[in-house]
Amino acid sequence: MECGAPILGRSDKKFCSDYCRNAYNNRKNKAVSNLIRTTNNRLKKNWRILNELNPEDKTNVHKSKLIAAGFDFNLFTSIYTTKKQKVYYFVYNQGYLDIGNDFYMLVKRSES
């Protein structure tokens, strides 16, 4: 399916070698893989920023500090809304809540 070389071995074999199988799948999934890789890298960057700015389990930080570190407010992994309608945005286990006046409360979700 990749190089056109004769295939030896099992009757259901589709590739002549692991190299050709990997090359075929990498070429086939390149666009999707690039999008996923880029998005995951940006999420990891957001997580690292929150983790560095919140060494304890909870702290307040000014929006400008997040922006200066390169935080992207459009990327998060989940949203949690409390009974009092407060909306926390999470990047994996690191979360933030807009508390007004350009301040955010950073929190860590417990590992349970």
N, C-alpha and C positions, 0 to 999 in steps of 0.2 A: 504493500500500500504506500510505501514511501519511496523506495529506490528502484523497484522493479526487478530486483535480483530473485533468482529461484529460491523457493522456500523448501527447506528440508526439515523433516521431523513429523510432528503430529499433524493429522489431517485438518484440524481446526486452527492451525497456526496462521497468523495474518502477517507477520513480519519476519524478515530474515535474521534479525538480531535485536538485542536490547537497544542498541544505538538507534536503529531505524524506528523502533517503536517509540522511543523517547523523542526523537526528532519530529515524528509525525504528530504526537500529542502536544508537544510544545508549540508547534506551528499552528495547530488547530485551535489551541486555547490561548494564544498570545494576547489577543485584545481583551478578553475577559480577565486573564491573569494580571495584565497590567493595571486594569481598573481596580481589581481587588487588592493588589499589592500596594498601589498608591493610597487607597482608602485606609487599609490597615496601617500603613506607615503614618498617616495623618492622625488616626485614632491613637496609635502608640505615643505620638508626640504630645497629643492632648493629655493622655494619661500621665506621662512623665512630668509635664508641667504641673498638673494638679498634685501629683505625688510630692514633688519638690516643694511646692508652696504650702503643703499641708502635712508637715512631718508628724503631727499628732493626729488625733481622730477628728478634730474639728477646729476650724479657724476662719477668720474673716479676712478678705483681701479686696483691694480696690480693683476695679475693672481694668484700669490702665496697666496694672502689673501683669495681669493675664494677657492683655494685648501685646505688651512689650515682649513677653516671652514667646509670642507666636501662637497663642491659643486660638482655635477656630470654634466659635460658638455654634456653628452649624453642624458640627460632627459630634455625636454622642451615641451610645449603644442602647440606652433605655431611658424611659421617663417614669418617675414615680410621683403620683399625686396623693397627698395626705387627705385625711377626712376633712381638714380645714381648708382644702383646696390649694395648698402650697405645692408648687411643682418643682421637683428636683430632677435635674438632668444628670445622668450617670455616664461615665466612660469606664466601662467595666465596673470595678468596685469603688471608683473615685467619683464623687458627686458634687454638685454645686446648686445653690439656691440663690436667686436674685432677692436680696433683702432691701433693695432700694438705695437711692443716693449713690448709684454706681458701685455699690459694695456687694460682694458675693460671699455667702457662707460656704466653705468647702467642708465636705464630710467624707468619711470612709464608711462604706457598707461593711458590716461585720461578716466575717467568713463563716457562715453557719449553714 
